[in-house]
Amino acid sequence: MPSDIKPGKLSPATVPLRTGPPTREEMLVYYPAKFTWKQLKTFINSGDLGLLKRDKELQKRYMAWSEGIKAKYGSIVNYLVNYRIQWGQEDTISQLRSSLTDSSAPPPSSTDGTELDPKVPRTLPPLPPDAPPYFKADMPAELISVTMNDWPYSVPPEVEHSLIWSRVPILPPDLPPPSASPVSARLYQDGLWGFTGTTSPPPSPSTLPDALPALAEWGVTLDKLVRSPRGTEEEERAVRAYGEELETFVKRRWNEREWETAWFVNPPRLQSVPELTHAHVFARRKTPEDIARAAINDA
């Protein structure tokens, strides 16, 4: 979250509660973070991405908004394709502007899609002849759209929740079916994830019990987790290899000297918009102290 927003100066008296996608000020006042940065990384590295949650009250607001959007567009997918996703362009629509966005860009516009006729359906643009069959870090910009998540998970104020939309799948189309490959079975059940911008290993899955109290209001317990047992070293390397191109893209966009990230691709069982390929990125801009410490350690 931009440093010019001072949480101490915000209150319900100064920040009205609206409907639709929230502003950063609303997130601070009405939907304060339930999880720390360390807890988020712990949840991701636990093996069950279903542990990542949106604030319950914000979820209710999202459901009310989505009903109106579906009534207007027919589906959330139509809304995203018709209006929200801007292929090859910076996100100038979100109320939650990223500090990576050019400050000279136009201010965010309404996300209700009033500029377009919702009765005119649109489809994804045709792929160019040289489009890769699946996600590549250096593929043309017009195949990608990086947006802020208008309805972020419950992340700390210094963490941005972005989405990487892709017109090609992240996994190779010729990936064997889960029944034919233990690696495929892992990918289909658990998804993909990784961490950038740090030399420290992510929190061990063994530390998850210490973080579970933060999920008490969702009734999460260890026996309810859905995750695969650790595979062989060969299987672990194979799983990580499927995320290498995406991780390279993340490293390039969120420079590791300035940013620490945790990225992930939900498995099919957790995808809210399975028709449109996308990955999630939690990005925390490092403090000057973080950068100076890293420079000393690298010296």
N, C-alpha and C positions, 0 to 999 in steps of 0.2 A: 504494500500500500504506500502511496507517495508520502514522503516525510512531511509535506506541508499540511496534512490533515492531522489535527491535534485532538485525539479522542477526549481529552479532559474538557474541551470546550463544547462538546456535543452532548445534547440531551433531548428527550422527547419534546421539550419546550421549543427547541431550535431546529429539530429535524422532524418534519411531518411524516407520518406513516402513509405511504401511497399504496397503489396496487401495481401489478406488473413487475418487470425486472427491477431489483433494488439498486440503489446508489451505494457508494462506499460508506457514506455517512449513515444510511439506514442499516447497513451491515454492522457497523460499529455499535449503534445505539440499540437496535432491536434484535440482532442475531449475533451476539458476541461469540467468538470462537470457542468451541467445546474441546478442541484438541490442540496440543502443542506441536511444533515442528517435529520433535523427536517422536512423539506418538504417531504422527502421520507416517513417518518413515518406518516405524515399527509395524504398523498395520499393513503397509505395502509389502514389506519384506517377510511378513508372516506366512504368505502364500495364499491368503484369502482376501482378495480385493473387495469383497463384499463388506468388509469392516469399515470402509470409507463411507461416511454418512453426510447428508445435508441436515442442517438444523431442522427440527421437526416443524416449527412454526413457518420457516421459509418453505418447507416442502408443501405445506397447506396452501401457501400463497402461490407457489408454482402450479399446483393442481388447479386452482381457481383460474389462473391466467391461461393455462393450457386448454381448458375447456372452451374459453372464448376464442383462442387461436384455432382450435380444431373446428369450431363452428364456422369460422370465417374461411379457413383454407382447406378444410377437409381432413387435415392431418398435420402433425408437427413436421413431418418430412416435407410436405408441400411448403410450409412456412419457411423452413430452412433453405430449401432449394430456390424458392421464389424470391426470397428477400434477405435472409440473415447471412448466408454464406456468400462471401465476395471473393471468388477465385482469383488468386494472384495479387490481391490488394491488401493493404493494411486494414485492420478492423477500426472503422470510424463510427460504428453503430452502438457498441456496448456502453452502458452507463458506467461500467467498471473499467476505466481506461488503464491500459498497461503503461508502465514507465518506459517500456521499449518503444511505444508509439511516438511518432513524430509529434512534438507539441504544437507544430504549426498546422496540423491536420484539422479539418473542420470538426466542430463539436459534435458529440453523439446526437443522432436523430432518434425519433421515436421508433421503438421496436415493435409497433403494432402493424407495420406493413401498409400504412395508409397510402404510401406513394404508388403502390401497384394495385392493379385490378386482381383481386384474389380469385376471380372466376376464370382467369386465364392460367391454366396449368403450365408448368415448365418442367423440363427434364434436365438432367446433368448435361453439360456441353459434350459434344462428341470428343473422344480422345484423339489426339494427333497421331499420325502413323508411327512416330518414333517414341510413343509413350512406353515406359517400362511396364512389364506385366504385373509388377508389384512395387511397393514403396522403395524408393532410392533417395539417398540424402541429397544427391545433386540433380534430381529430376526438375523439369521446368516449373517455374513459380506458378504458372496458371493451373497446375494440377493440385495445388495446395492452397488452403486457406487457414491461417492461424487467427483464432478469435479468442477473446476472453470468454469464459463460461459465465453467461448471464445469470446462472443459478448455481453459484459455486458451492462446493462442499464446505463443511465447517472448518475453515483453515484460519490460522492466525492472521492478523491484519497486515503483517509484513510479507505474506505469501500470496502470490498471484496464481489463480487457477485458470490456465489456458487450455484451449482445445486445438489440436492439429487435425484438420479435415483433409482427406485425401480422395482424389477421384480414382485411385487404384487401390487395391487391397494392400494391407500391411504384410500379410503372410502370402507366400507363393501360392498361386492357384493350384499347383500340382502337389500341395501338401497331402501326404497320405491320410486316409480317414483314421479317426482315433482308434478304431478296432484293429488297425493294421500296424500301428506305431505307438510305442509308449511315449515318445516325444510329442507326437500329435495329440495324444490323450491329455498330456500335461497342458499343452497350449489351449486346447478347447475347454478344459475345466478351470485352469488357473489364470490364463492370460499371460501377458508379458510385463516386465517392469525393470527399471534400472535407476541408477543414481549418478549424477554428474556434479562436477565442481567441488569435490572433496576427496582427500586422500584417505580419510577414515572409512572403515567398513561400515555398512548400514547396521542398524540395531539387529542383533541376532533374534531369530524367531523364538529362541528360548526365553527372551525377555518379555514376550507378549503378555503373560499373566500380570505383570506389573502395570501394563497399560490398559488392561481390560476394564478397570473401574470407570474409565472415561466413557465407556459404551454402555453403562448400566441402564440408561433410560431406553435403550434399544433392546434390552434383554439379551445381550450377547454373552455367551459363555463358551468355554473351550470346547465343550462337546457339540456345539452347533456349527463349528467351523467346517467349511468345505475347502479342502486343500489336498494336494497329492503328497504322498511321502517323498522324501528326498530320493532322487534317482542315483544312478551310478555317475561317476565323474564325467564319463562320456556323454550321458544323457543331459547332465547339467550344462556342459559346454554347448551341446547342440541346441538346447533351449535358448541360451544366451545369444547364440549366433543369429537366431531369427530376429533379434531386436537390435542388431548392430547398426543397420542402416538408419533406423529411427533414432537411435542414440547419437549417431554422428550428426544428424540434423539438429537434434536438441543442443548438442555441444556448440554447434556453429551459431545457432540463433541466440542462445543464452550463454554468452562467453563465460568460460569456467573461472576466469580470474574474478569476474564480477558477480556471478550467479552460482547458487547451488540449486540443483533441481532433483525432483523425484518424478519420473515419468512412468506411465503405465497404459496398457491396452486391456480393457475389460474383456473377459471371456464372453462368449455368446450368452451365457445364462445371466449376465449382469448388464448387457448392453440395452440402453433405453431407446436408442435409434439404430438398430442393427442394419437398416438399409443404407446408411451412410458411414463409410469407414472413418474412424477418428481415434485419436489417442489423447490422453490427458497429461498435462504437465503442471506440477506444483513448482513454482519458481520463487526462491527467496533471494533478493538482492543482498549481497554481502555488505557488512558494515566496513568502514575504513579500518577498524581494528581487525576484522577477519582477514582483510587483504594484507595488512601489514604483518600479521602473524604468519600467514602463508608464505610471504616473501622471506621472512626470517628462516622458516623451516626449509625453504628451497635453497637457501644460501649455502 
